[in-house]
């Protein structure tokens, strides 16, 4: 997803990425969808229900990507985070559909 975002939204196809934050984002979203009322501690001190923490993180990433598209450069791969979240959401629906059948 990072490559697609860099090539088509940021018009900078040569931007490299390193890390696993997109995968962590996917795991966070999947956990929040499967356990929406579980408590996640934001910054280790602020308790939030998992679903609200996931929505907050996705909102921050969407805002960051919007700013990057407007030309505000940041070393954070917001597209990778949102791509990971998208995979987590898709996987959630795959799990749900497999339980129905």
Phi and psi in radians as a Rosetta constraint file:
Dihedral C 1 N 2 CA 2 C 2 CIRCULARHARMONIC -1.011 0.35
Dihedral N 2 CA 2 C 2 N 3 CIRCULARHARMONIC -0.743 0.35
Dihedral C 2 N 3 CA 3 C 3 CIRCULARHARMONIC -1.122 0.35
Dihedral N 3 CA 3 C 3 N 4 CIRCULARHARMONIC -0.747 0.35
Dihedral C 3 N 4 CA 4 C 4 CIRCULARHARMONIC -1.113 0.35
Dihedral N 4 CA 4 C 4 N 5 CIRCULARHARMONIC -0.796 0.35
Dihedral C 4 N 5 CA 5 C 5 CIRCULARHARMONIC -1.089 0.35
Dihedral N 5 CA 5 C 5 N 6 CIRCULARHARMONIC -0.801 0.35
Dihedral C 5 N 6 CA 6 C 6 CIRCULARHARMONIC -1.123 0.35
Dihedral N 6 CA 6 C 6 N 7 CIRCULARHARMONIC -0.693 0.35
Dihedral C 6 N 7 CA 7 C 7 CIRCULARHARMONIC -1.300 0.35
Dihedral N 7 CA 7 C 7 N 8 CIRCULARHARMONIC -0.759 0.35
Dihedral C 7 N 8 CA 8 C 8 CIRCULARHARMONIC -1.808 0.35
Dihedral N 8 CA 8 C 8 N 9 CIRCULARHARMONIC -0.424 0.35
Dihedral C 8 N 9 CA 9 C 9 CIRCULARHARMONIC -1.759 0.35
Dihedral N 9 CA 9 C 9 N 10 CIRCULARHARMONIC -0.798 0.35
Dihedral C 9 N 10 CA 10 C 10 CIRCULARHARMONIC -1.590 0.35
Dihedral N 10 CA 10 C 10 N 11 CIRCULARHARMONIC -0.169 0.35
Dihedral C 10 N 11 CA 11 C 11 CIRCULARHARMONIC 0.953 0.35
Dihedral N 11 CA 11 C 11 N 12 CIRCULARHARMONIC 0.655 0.35
Dihedral C 11 N 12 CA 12 C 12 CIRCULARHARMONIC -2.375 0.35
Dihedral N 12 CA 12 C 12 N 13 CIRCULARHARMONIC 1.346 0.35
Dihedral C 12 N 13 CA 13 C 13 CIRCULARHARMONIC -1.196 0.35
Dihedral N 13 CA 13 C 13 N 14 CIRCULARHARMONIC -0.181 0.35
Dihedral C 13 N 14 CA 14 C 14 CIRCULARHARMONIC -1.700 0.35
Dihedral N 14 CA 14 C 14 N 15 CIRCULARHARMONIC 0.151 0.35
Dihedral C 14 N 15 CA 15 C 15 CIRCULARHARMONIC -1.251 0.35
Dihedral N 15 CA 15 C 15 N 16 CIRCULARHARMONIC 2.194 0.35
Dihedral C 15 N 16 CA 16 C 16 CIRCULARHARMONIC -1.613 0.35
Dihedral N 16 CA 16 C 16 N 17 CIRCULARHARMONIC 2.798 0.35
Dihedral C 16 N 17 CA 17 C 17 CIRCULARHARMONIC -2.352 0.35
Dihedral N 17 CA 17 C 17 N 18 CIRCULARHARMONIC 2.605 0.35
Dihedral C 17 N 18 CA 18 C 18 CIRCULARHARMONIC -2.529 0.35
Dihedral N 18 CA 18 C 18 N 19 CIRCULARHARMONIC 2.270 0.35
Dihedral C 18 N 19 CA 19 C 19 CIRCULARHARMONIC 2.333 0.35
Dihedral N 19 CA 19 C 19 N 20 CIRCULARHARMONIC 3.123 0.35
Dihedral C 19 N 20 CA 20 C 20 CIRCULARHARMONIC -2.131 0.35
Dihedral N 20 CA 20 C 20 N 21 CIRCULARHARMONIC 0.338 0.35
Dihedral C 20 N 21 CA 21 C 21 CIRCULARHARMONIC -1.142 0.35
Dihedral N 21 CA 21 C 21 N 22 CIRCULARHARMONIC -0.534 0.35
Dihedral C 21 N 22 CA 22 C 22 CIRCULARHARMONIC -1.117 0.35
Dihedral N 22 CA 22 C 22 N 23 CIRCULARHARMONIC -0.719 0.35
Dihedral C 22 N 23 CA 23 C 23 CIRCULARHARMONIC -1.170 0.35
Dihedral N 23 CA 23 C 23 N 24 CIRCULARHARMONIC -0.709 0.35
Dihedral C 23 N 24 CA 24 C 24 CIRCULARHARMONIC -1.093 0.35
Dihedral N 24 CA 24 C 24 N 25 CIRCULARHARMONIC -0.696 0.35
Dihedral C 24 N 25 CA 25 C 25 CIRCULARHARMONIC -1.063 0.35
Dihedral N 25 CA 25 C 25 N 26 CIRCULARHARMONIC -0.735 0.35
Dihedral C 25 N 26 CA 26 C 26 CIRCULARHARMONIC -1.100 0.35
Dihedral N 26 CA 26 C 26 N 27 CIRCULARHARMONIC -0.723 0.35
Dihedral C 26 N 27 CA 27 C 27 CIRCULARHARMONIC -1.145 0.35
Dihedral N 27 CA 27 C 27 N 28 CIRCULARHARMONIC -0.717 0.35
Dihedral C 27 N 28 CA 28 C 28 CIRCULARHARMONIC -1.062 0.35
Dihedral N 28 CA 28 C 28 N 29 CIRCULARHARMONIC -0.816 0.35
Dihedral C 28 N 29 CA 29 C 29 CIRCULARHARMONIC -1.128 0.35
Dihedral N 29 CA 29 C 29 N 30 CIRCULARHARMONIC -0.779 0.35
Dihedral C 29 N 30 CA 30 C 30 CIRCULARHARMONIC -1.070 0.35
Dihedral N 30 CA 30 C 30 N 31 CIRCULARHARMONIC -0.776 0.35
Dihedral C 30 N 31 CA 31 C 31 CIRCULARHARMONIC -1.043 0.35
Dihedral N 31 CA 31 C 31 N 32 CIRCULARHARMONIC -0.776 0.35
Dihedral C 31 N 32 CA 32 C 32 CIRCULARHARMONIC -1.132 0.35
Dihedral N 32 CA 32 C 32 N 33 CIRCULARHARMONIC -0.638 0.35
Dihedral C 32 N 33 CA 33 C 33 CIRCULARHARMONIC -1.265 0.35
Dihedral N 33 CA 33 C 33 N 34 CIRCULARHARMONIC -0.615 0.35
Dihedral C 33 N 34 CA 34 C 34 CIRCULARHARMONIC -1.384 0.35
Dihedral N 34 CA 34 C 34 N 35 CIRCULARHARMONIC -0.491 0.35
Dihedral C 34 N 35 CA 35 C 35 CIRCULARHARMONIC -2.366 0.35
Dihedral N 35 CA 35 C 35 N 36 CIRCULARHARMONIC 1.156 0.35
Dihedral C 35 N 36 CA 36 C 36 CIRCULARHARMONIC -1.108 0.35
Dihedral N 36 CA 36 C 36 N 37 CIRCULARHARMONIC -0.424 0.35
Dihedral C 36 N 37 CA 37 C 37 CIRCULARHARMONIC -1.679 0.35
Dihedral N 37 CA 37 C 37 N 38 CIRCULARHARMONIC -0.104 0.35
Dihedral C 37 N 38 CA 38 C 38 CIRCULARHARMONIC -1.094 0.35
Dihedral N 38 CA 38 C 38 N 39 CIRCULARHARMONIC 2.588 0.35
Dihedral C 38 N 39 CA 39 C 39 CIRCULARHARMONIC -1.583 0.35
Dihedral N 39 CA 39 C 39 N 40 CIRCULARHARMONIC 2.285 0.35
Dihedral C 39 N 40 CA 40 C 40 CIRCULARHARMONIC -2.020 0.35
Dihedral N 40 CA 40 C 40 N 41 CIRCULARHARMONIC 2.362 0.35
Dihedral C 40 N 41 CA 41 C 41 CIRCULARHARMONIC -1.650 0.35
Dihedral N 41 CA 41 C 41 N 42 CIRCULARHARMONIC 1.910 0.35
Dihedral C 41 N 42 CA 42 C 42 CIRCULARHARMONIC -1.252 0.35
Dihedral N 42 CA 42 C 42 N 43 CIRCULARHARMONIC 2.224 0.35
Dihedral C 42 N 43 CA 43 C 43 CIRCULARHARMONIC 1.002 0.35
Dihedral N 43 CA 43 C 43 N 44 CIRCULARHARMONIC 0.362 0.35
Dihedral C 43 N 44 CA 44 C 44 CIRCULARHARMONIC 1.354 0.35
Dihedral N 44 CA 44 C 44 N 45 CIRCULARHARMONIC 0.016 0.35
Dihedral C 44 N 45 CA 45 C 45 CIRCULARHARMONIC -2.362 0.35
Dihedral N 45 CA 45 C 45 N 46 CIRCULARHARMONIC -0.428 0.35
Dihedral C 45 N 46 CA 46 C 46 CIRCULARHARMONIC -1.735 0.35
Dihedral N 46 CA 46 C 46 N 47 CIRCULARHARMONIC 1.921 0.35
Dihedral C 46 N 47 CA 47 C 47 CIRCULARHARMONIC -1.337 0.35
Dihedral N 47 CA 47 C 47 N 48 CIRCULARHARMONIC 2.271 0.35
Dihedral C 47 N 48 CA 48 C 48 CIRCULARHARMONIC -2.383 0.35
Dihedral N 48 CA 48 C 48 N 49 CIRCULARHARMONIC 2.522 0.35
Dihedral C 48 N 49 CA 49 C 49 CIRCULARHARMONIC -1.047 0.35
Dihedral N 49 CA 49 C 49 N 50 CIRCULARHARMONIC 2.514 0.35
Dihedral C 49 N 50 CA 50 C 50 CIRCULARHARMONIC -0.955 0.35
Dihedral N 50 CA 50 C 50 N 51 CIRCULARHARMONIC -0.700 0.35
Dihedral C 50 N 51 CA 51 C 51 CIRCULARHARMONIC -1.148 0.35
Dihedral N 51 CA 51 C 51 N 52 CIRCULARHARMONIC -0.660 0.35
Dihedral C 51 N 52 CA 52 C 52 CIRCULARHARMONIC -1.259 0.35
Dihedral N 52 CA 52 C 52 N 53 CIRCULARHARMONIC -0.615 0.35
Dihedral C 52 N 53 CA 53 C 53 CIRCULARHARMONIC -1.122 0.35
Dihedral N 53 CA 53 C 53 N 54 CIRCULARHARMONIC -0.740 0.35
Dihedral C 53 N 54 CA 54 C 54 CIRCULARHARMONIC -1.132 0.35
Dihedral N 54 CA 54 C 54 N 55 CIRCULARHARMONIC -0.742 0.35
Dihedral C 54 N 55 CA 55 C 55 CIRCULARHARMONIC -1.099 0.35
Dihedral N 55 CA 55 C 55 N 56 CIRCULARHARMONIC -0.718 0.35
Dihedral C 55 N 56 CA 56 C 56 CIRCULARHARMONIC -1.083 0.35
Dihedral N 56 CA 56 C 56 N 57 CIRCULARHARMONIC -0.822 0.35
Dihedral C 56 N 57 CA 57 C 57 CIRCULARHARMONIC -1.097 0.35
Dihedral N 57 CA 57 C 57 N 58 CIRCULARHARMONIC -0.733 0.35
Dihedral C 57 N 58 CA 58 C 58 CIRCULARHARMONIC -1.149 0.35
Dihedral N 58 CA 58 C 58 N 59 CIRCULARHARMONIC -0.653 0.35
Dihedral C 58 N 59 CA 59 C 59 CIRCULARHARMONIC -1.116 0.35
Dihedral N 59 CA 59 C 59 N 60 CIRCULARHARMONIC -0.742 0.35
Dihedral C 59 N 60 CA 60 C 60 CIRCULARHARMONIC -1.088 0.35
Dihedral N 60 CA 60 C 60 N 61 CIRCULARHARMONIC -0.742 0.35
Dihedral C 60 N 61 CA 61 C 61 CIRCULARHARMONIC -1.166 0.35
Dihedral N 61 CA 61 C 61 N 62 CIRCULARHARMONIC -0.713 0.35
Dihedral C 61 N 62 CA 62 C 62 CIRCULARHARMONIC -1.107 0.35
Dihedral N 62 CA 62 C 62 N 63 CIRCULARHARMONIC -0.748 0.35
Dihedral C 62 N 63 CA 63 C 63 CIRCULARHARMONIC -1.093 0.35
Dihedral N 63 CA 63 C 63 N 64 CIRCULARHARMONIC -0.766 0.35
Dihedral C 63 N 64 CA 64 C 64 CIRCULARHARMONIC -1.095 0.35
Dihedral N 64 CA 64 C 64 N 65 CIRCULARHARMONIC -0.731 0.35
Dihedral C 64 N 65 CA 65 C 65 CIRCULARHARMONIC -1.149 0.35
Dihedral N 65 CA 65 C 65 N 66 CIRCULARHARMONIC -0.700 0.35
Dihedral C 65 N 66 CA 66 C 66 CIRCULARHARMONIC -1.026 0.35
Dihedral N 66 CA 66 C 66 N 67 CIRCULARHARMONIC -0.784 0.35
Dihedral C 66 N 67 CA 67 C 67 CIRCULARHARMONIC -1.139 0.35
Dihedral N 67 CA 67 C 67 N 68 CIRCULARHARMONIC -0.701 0.35
Dihedral C 67 N 68 CA 68 C 68 CIRCULARHARMONIC -1.077 0.35
Dihedral N 68 CA 68 C 68 N 69 CIRCULARHARMONIC -0.690 0.35
Dihedral C 68 N 69 CA 69 C 69 CIRCULARHARMONIC -1.151 0.35
Dihedral N 69 CA 69 C 69 N 70 CIRCULARHARMONIC -0.466 0.35
Dihedral C 69 N 70 CA 70 C 70 CIRCULARHARMONIC -1.492 0.35
Dihedral N 70 CA 70 C 70 N 71 CIRCULARHARMONIC -0.035 0.35
Dihedral C 70 N 71 CA 71 C 71 CIRCULARHARMONIC 1.905 0.35
Dihedral N 71 CA 71 C 71 N 72 CIRCULARHARMONIC -0.062 0.35
Dihedral C 71 N 72 CA 72 C 72 CIRCULARHARMONIC -1.435 0.35
Dihedral N 72 CA 72 C 72 N 73 CIRCULARHARMONIC 1.834 0.35
Dihedral C 72 N 73 CA 73 C 73 CIRCULARHARMONIC -1.412 0.35
Dihedral N 73 CA 73 C 73 N 74 CIRCULARHARMONIC 2.481 0.35
Dihedral C 73 N 74 CA 74 C 74 CIRCULARHARMONIC -2.530 0.35
Dihedral N 74 CA 74 C 74 N 75 CIRCULARHARMONIC 2.545 0.35
Dihedral C 74 N 75 CA 75 C 75 CIRCULARHARMONIC -1.393 0.35
Dihedral N 75 CA 75 C 75 N 76 CIRCULARHARMONIC 0.181 0.35
Dihedral C 75 N 76 CA 76 C 76 CIRCULARHARMONIC -1.688 0.35
Dihedral N 76 CA 76 C 76 N 77 CIRCULARHARMONIC 2.368 0.35
Dihedral C 76 N 77 CA 77 C 77 CIRCULARHARMONIC -1.535 0.35
Dihedral N 77 CA 77 C 77 N 78 CIRCULARHARMONIC 1.284 0.35
Dihedral C 77 N 78 CA 78 C 78 CIRCULARHARMONIC -1.041 0.35
Dihedral N 78 CA 78 C 78 N 79 CIRCULARHARMONIC -0.632 0.35
Dihedral C 78 N 79 CA 79 C 79 CIRCULARHARMONIC -1.093 0.35
Dihedral N 79 CA 79 C 79 N 80 CIRCULARHARMONIC -0.667 0.35
Dihedral C 79 N 80 CA 80 C 80 CIRCULARHARMONIC -1.145 0.35
Dihedral N 80 CA 80 C 80 N 81 CIRCULARHARMONIC -0.706 0.35
Dihedral C 80 N 81 CA 81 C 81 CIRCULARHARMONIC -1.084 0.35
Dihedral N 81 CA 81 C 81 N 82 CIRCULARHARMONIC -0.820 0.35
Dihedral C 81 N 82 CA 82 C 82 CIRCULARHARMONIC -1.200 0.35
Dihedral N 82 CA 82 C 82 N 83 CIRCULARHARMONIC -0.581 0.35
Dihedral C 82 N 83 CA 83 C 83 CIRCULARHARMONIC -1.133 0.35
Dihedral N 83 CA 83 C 83 N 84 CIRCULARHARMONIC -0.742 0.35
Dihedral C 83 N 84 CA 84 C 84 CIRCULARHARMONIC -1.090 0.35
Dihedral N 84 CA 84 C 84 N 85 CIRCULARHARMONIC -0.719 0.35
Dihedral C 84 N 85 CA 85 C 85 CIRCULARHARMONIC -1.077 0.35
Dihedral N 85 CA 85 C 85 N 86 CIRCULARHARMONIC -0.710 0.35
Dihedral C 85 N 86 CA 86 C 86 CIRCULARHARMONIC -1.085 0.35
Dihedral N 86 CA 86 C 86 N 87 CIRCULARHARMONIC -0.726 0.35
Dihedral C 86 N 87 CA 87 C 87 CIRCULARHARMONIC -1.127 0.35
Dihedral N 87 CA 87 C 87 N 88 CIRCULARHARMONIC -0.701 0.35
Dihedral C 87 N 88 CA 88 C 88 CIRCULARHARMONIC -1.061 0.35
Dihedral N 88 CA 88 C 88 N 89 CIRCULARHARMONIC -0.718 0.35
Dihedral C 88 N 89 CA 89 C 89 CIRCULARHARMONIC -1.155 0.35
Dihedral N 89 CA 89 C 89 N 90 CIRCULARHARMONIC -0.783 0.35
Dihedral C 89 N 90 CA 90 C 90 CIRCULARHARMONIC -1.074 0.35
Dihedral N 90 CA 90 C 90 N 91 CIRCULARHARMONIC -0.768 0.35
Dihedral C 90 N 91 CA 91 C 91 CIRCULARHARMONIC -1.103 0.35
Dihedral N 91 CA 91 C 91 N 92 CIRCULARHARMONIC -0.652 0.35
Dihedral C 91 N 92 CA 92 C 92 CIRCULARHARMONIC -1.009 0.35
Dihedral N 92 CA 92 C 92 N 93 CIRCULARHARMONIC -0.821 0.35
Dihedral C 92 N 93 CA 93 C 93 CIRCULARHARMONIC -1.202 0.35
Dihedral N 93 CA 93 C 93 N 94 CIRCULARHARMONIC -0.555 0.35
Dihedral C 93 N 94 CA 94 C 94 CIRCULARHARMONIC -1.114 0.35
Dihedral N 94 CA 94 C 94 N 95 CIRCULARHARMONIC -0.759 0.35
Dihedral C 94 N 95 CA 95 C 95 CIRCULARHARMONIC -1.079 0.35
Dihedral N 95 CA 95 C 95 N 96 CIRCULARHARMONIC -0.803 0.35
Dihedral C 95 N 96 CA 96 C 96 CIRCULARHARMONIC -1.106 0.35
Dihedral N 96 CA 96 C 96 N 97 CIRCULARHARMONIC -0.751 0.35
Dihedral C 96 N 97 CA 97 C 97 CIRCULARHARMONIC -1.169 0.35
Dihedral N 97 CA 97 C 97 N 98 CIRCULARHARMONIC -0.608 0.35
Dihedral C 97 N 98 CA 98 C 98 CIRCULARHARMONIC -1.211 0.35
Dihedral N 98 CA 98 C 98 N 99 CIRCULARHARMONIC -0.473 0.35
Dihedral C 98 N 99 CA 99 C 99 CIRCULARHARMONIC -1.360 0.35
Dihedral N 99 CA 99 C 99 N 100 CIRCULARHARMONIC -0.464 0.35
Dihedral C 99 N 100 CA 100 C 100 CIRCULARHARMONIC -1.265 0.35
Dihedral N 100 CA 100 C 100 N 101 CIRCULARHARMONIC -0.713 0.35
